[in-house]
Amino acid sequence: MAFIQTDTFTLRGYECDAFGRMSIPALMNLMQESANRNAIEYGIGISDLAERGFGWMLMRFRLRMHEYPRYGQTIRLLTYPTEVEKYFIYREFQVLAEDGTLLADATSTWLVFSMEKRAMVSLPDFIRSLSPPTDIPKTAVAPLAKLSSRPIFQSADFEPTHTKTMEVGWLSIDQNQHVNNVAYVEWLLEAVDSETLQTRKLAEIDLVYRTESHWRDQLQIQSVVETPQAFLHRIIHPEFGKDVLLARSVWS
């Protein structure tokens, strides 16, 4: 069976920013919720994997904002898998207004890891055998391309101009016993300069998740201006000298 998950949400005050627009972390949390509901329909939800000693990990995520939903607005969120390979499964998202206008879209790449070894494994057969849907709703905007495992910005020169140190709190840990992927985005955005946050809107964010981090880890959030409209970001684990997250954000 092939499933397209469709959920309807009416935006609450705590999901919106100081301007009444839906916040990026709130949107990503709803996307994650819909993705897990869809995974449950396929029999590959968080608990289905945990029973077999596995967990999901997000590897790549790219989000485009076309028009921000606002407080009190009702949106429809669609998500579905698009392709399954030996190591990766790909998933897309559409966020629609009640009249069908495309408000945002996203594409993502997921992998499975061993809970015991905390290491990536090939996708188990019960995941590789799923059938992605073929009747994907068309939109007026061209869909995002399949994500590269090594985007160009990943190898760009990076000399940070802003660095913020923080400790991972308990409420950032998810059922897989590591930091939830949305928490990183919230920290990254909080580290952007105040003028950008107050006068501009995030138009696009492209994320590469490199390794997991855990409760009480000390992390550094770094950024540098790439162009007048774009920033490069890194979250690093200085104790182990590892990149936890690489990202590029575009602002309008």
Phi, psi and omega in degrees: 000149178240137186231135167251119180279129176232119179236147178246131180228141171253124191291129178263163185302320183286356175264003184243159182268192183293346179256006180082008178269150177299133180282152180297314177300321179297318179296316180294326176295319178293321176300317180295320178297313179296322179298319180291323176298319178294319179297322178298318178301325179277352183079024181230034179288178182305313182291327178298318178288320183299324179298336181256007177084021181241167174214156175275146172220131177281129180257318182221145178207131177228125183240135173241133175256120178263321177204126185285128169295156183234166182310131178086349181283145176262131181236157171248132181242120179250139174212152185193149173285148181244335183198146178233126177244189182296318184247342188231149171236137185253141184221141178239160181224146170229137175242120188239145169285171182299331180272007178092358178297133178284116181268323181201156172214161183207156175225151187210159177232130183237152175229170178245139177235156177281124179296328182285312185268349183054042182225150179297142176229163174293153182297130177298158183301326182291343173268316183295340182274357182290156181249111176296150179291153179251345183263057182289130178299135180275148176236167180284348180257136179300136182293157177292146179286159176302136186286137173281146177287341179226083178295158184302320184294343181295329181257010180289151175301137184222105174241098189298139175256344177227131178224132179230131180257137179212159178253136179292125179268164182300322185287355176268357183268135181254189185294343177273007176067027172221175183296132177295141186299331181288330180301320179300319182294320177299316179295318180300314182290324178296337182273355177288149184298152187296326180296317179298315182297326186270340187240352183229169178239141175292122180262330183201144172220136183236125190235140173236113178270122187259318181206163182273161172224167193223173181308132177073004171298145174264120183239156174244130176257119186237151176209160177209146178286128176266310177218175177301340181251354190224149175237151167254144184227151172217143166242123186237156175255093188297331181297322182255358180065034184245144169282126175269319182213138170241144183205160172224130179239145180238135186237145178239000000 
